[in-house]
Amino acid sequence: MAAIAAIFDQLPAGSVIVLPDDGYQGVGGLAQAGASHGRWTVRRLTVTDTAGWVAACASADLIWLESMSNPLLAVPDLDIICAAPRKRGAILAVDNTFATPLNQRPLALGADLAMQSVTKFIGGHSDLLGGVVTAREPRLVAALRQARGLAGATPGTLETFLAVRGARTLALRLERAQRNAMQLAERLAQHPNVELTRYPGLPSHPTHEAARRLLDGFGTIICFDVRGTAAVADAVCGGLRLIQHATSLGAVESTIERRARVPGQEHLPPSLLRLSVGIEAVEDLWRDLDHALRDAAARG
Ligand SMILES: Cc1ncc(COP(=O)(O)O)c(C=O)c1O
C-alpha cells in the first residue's frame, strides 16, 4: 500500500485520476481521501470500456488499471490502452499483483509504472508486507525513491530477505497453483450449489479473449457466487477445513473470503466468494470445497 501511496504522491494538485469500477479497495480509499481534501478529482470507468480508457489517456493525469481486476477478474485491453496517446506528464500505472510479473509485464506493453504487492505472490508465504514499483523512466524512479524515503516506507532487512527468498520459488508455486485453479474453476462451474464461476481461464469468462492475448497464465484467483443467500456463503466459509478463511491471498495455502462482508465492498454480489488457490493437492482442495458447499446448502 505504501508503494501505491508513493505513486499518488507524484500527482500535481488538481490532477484527474481515472480508476476502474472494480479494483482493490485500498486504492479507491486512497483516491477518495485525496479527493475529499481537494488534491485531485476521481473518475471511474468500467474495466472493459476500452474506448473510455483510450479517451481518458488524453485527458487524465493518472490512469490506474489492474492486470485483472480485484475481485471480478476482468482483464483490460492493456495493449490498446497503453498504445493510446497520453496527456503530457500523465502516468499510466498497472497494479500487476494478481498476474505477477510471470504472467504479465505491463512496462513491455507500454505502461509507465507497474506495481506488485510483494505481500501476496512474490513473498508467497503470508509472512511479510511489501510492495515493488517498476518504472521505465529514471526520473520517475528517482521521484518514487524520494517519496518512499520521505514517508519512511523503506523495507526492513527481514522483509527484503523473505521477498527475495519467495521470488526464487514464484515460478514453481505459480505453475502448481494455476493448474489447481483451472481444475477447481472447471469443477465449480459445474457444481449444483454454485451460481456463477469467474475465472479468466474459463471460456465463459467475459474477458477470456483478452486474458488469452495478454496473460501468460490465468492466475490463481477464482471468484464464485454460491447459490443462495449471503448466510449460505458464510456457512461455506465456516465449513471449510483445509482452505483458510482469510483476506490475504497469493500464498502457498488457499484462502477464501466473502467479499461483500468487508466494509466498502457491499456493492459486490452478496454470495461472492474470492478464493485464492494455493499449492495443496487439488483433490484435497476439491473435497473440502465440495463438502462445504453441499453441507451449507443442506443446512439452508
Ligand atoms: C490487487 C491488490 N493490489 C495491492 C494490494 C495491497 O497489498 P499490501 O497488502 O501489500 O498492502 C492488494 C491487497 O489486497 C491487492 O489485492
The ligand as an ORCA input file, in Angstrom:
! r2SCAN-3c Opt
* xyz 0 1
  C      -4.668     -6.009     -6.231
  C      -4.005     -5.542     -4.951
  N      -3.055     -4.595     -5.011
  C      -2.432     -4.138     -3.908
  C      -2.748     -4.614     -2.658
  C      -2.025     -4.045     -1.455
  O      -1.264     -5.019     -0.874
  P      -0.472     -4.893      0.512
  O      -1.165     -5.898      1.398
  O       0.904     -5.325      0.164
  O      -0.591     -3.507      1.013
  C      -3.757     -5.586     -2.541
  C      -4.150     -6.105     -1.221
  O      -5.097     -6.836     -1.071
  C      -4.396     -6.072     -3.720
  O      -5.361     -7.003     -3.669
*
